[in-house]
Amino acid sequence: QVQLVESGGGLVQPGGSLRLSCSASRRILSSNVMGWYRQAPGKQRESVATITGGGSTNYAHSVKGRFTISRDNANDTLYLQMNSLKPEDTAVYYCRLRIGSITEYWGQGTQVTVSS
């Protein structure tokens, strides 16, 4: 069992920046795929960004150019740098760890609210 703990969420103004962190209770292997997902009120959870152990990334069109996902395997931590935040980015953000093709772990989520 792996525990994931997100941090860094909060209230920010439109155009502002925020960095989310996700710490794993166990060693993150280079073969593990990790990602950030979000869920807004009344909406389904959607993928924001993913990253492989080798550093290959994939972003949702809505955040491409504004968000950057990265990982530090040595410190078992996943990051999401969010710039130029918009009100529509408001959601609960979740950290996800995928092991193989069928096993996955989720964090408890951290609230990000973009409002003036």
Secondary structure, DSSP 8 states (H G I E B T S, - for coil): ---EEEE--EEE-TT--EEEEEEESS---TT-EEEEEEE-TTS--EEEEEE-TT--EEE-TTTTTTEEEEEEGGGTEEEEEE-S--GGG-EEEEEEEEETTTEEEE---EEEEE--
